[in-house]
Amino acid sequence: MRIISQKGQSYFDVSYEKCIIWLKDSIVNVSPLGEPDSNYTFAIYSTKEKALKAMEMLHKAYVQSKAREGIFLYKNVFQFPQEDEL
């Protein structure tokens, strides 16, 4: 599954299976595997609770993408939601 930053596809787009995603306060950070010095901000929220909700949405999208893998491959994309979408 591909993940896209909150700012849109042209900003950042990586494979979920090939990166580490973590929260630091209310910021969602991503580091591609094999690039230990790389750290990209994928989303910024006003509260840690909203960032946790976005991560939960990501996890659900991943599970759903694995359930339909090979059928609707073009839908295997998750974009971090904007603040007002949470």
C-alpha positions in Angstrom: 0.0 0.0 0.0 1.2 3.5 -0.8 0.9 6.3 1.8 0.8 10.0 0.8 1.5 13.0 3.0 -1.1 15.3 4.3 -0.1 17.9 1.7 -0.7 15.6 -1.2 0.8 13.1 -3.6 3.3 15.5 -5.1 4.9 16.1 -1.7 5.6 12.6 -0.4 4.6 9.1 -1.5 6.1 6.0 0.0 5.4 2.3 0.3 3.9 1.4 3.7 5.7 -1.8 3.8 9.1 -0.1 3.3 9.1 2.6 5.9 8.8 3.2 9.7 6.0 5.5 10.8 5.9 7.1 14.2 4.4 9.9 16.2 6.3 12.6 18.0 3.6 14.5 19.9 1.1 15.5 17.2 3.4 15.0 14.2 3.4 11.9 12.0 7.0 11.1 10.9 8.2 8.6 8.2 11.6 7.1 7.5 12.1 4.8 4.6 13.8 1.6 5.5 17.5 1.6 4.6 17.7 5.4 5.1 18.3 5.8 8.8 19.1 9.5 8.6 15.9 10.3 6.6 12.9 11.7 8.5 9.9 13.1 6.7 7.0 14.9 8.3 3.8 13.4 6.7 1.2 15.1 8.8 0.8 17.7 11.5 -2.2 17.9 13.8 -3.2 20.2 16.6 -3.4 17.4 19.2 -1.8 14.1 19.9 -5.3 12.5 20.0 -5.9 13.6 16.4 -2.6 12.2 15.3 -3.4 8.9 17.0 -6.8 8.9 15.2 -5.0 9.4 11.8 -2.7 6.5 12.6 -5.7 4.4 13.5 -7.2 5.3 10.1 -3.9 4.3 8.4 -3.9 0.9 10.2 -7.5 0.2 9.1 -6.7 1.2 5.5 -3.8 -1.2 5.5 -5.8 -4.1 6.7 -8.5 -3.4 4.2 -5.9 -3.1 1.4 -4.5 -6.5 2.3 -8.0 -8.0 2.3 -8.7 -6.8 -1.3 -5.1 -7.1 -2.6 -5.1 -8.1 -6.3 -8.7 -7.1 -6.8 -8.7 -3.3 -6.4 -5.0 -2.7 -6.5 -5.5 0.9 -7.7 -7.2 1.8 -4.4 -4.3 0.8 -2.2 -3.4 4.4 -1.3 -3.8 6.2 2.0 -3.5 9.9 2.3 -3.2 11.4 5.8 -6.3 13.4 6.4 -6.4 17.1 6.9 -7.0 18.5 10.4 -10.7 19.2 9.7 -11.3 15.7 8.4 -10.8 14.1 11.8 
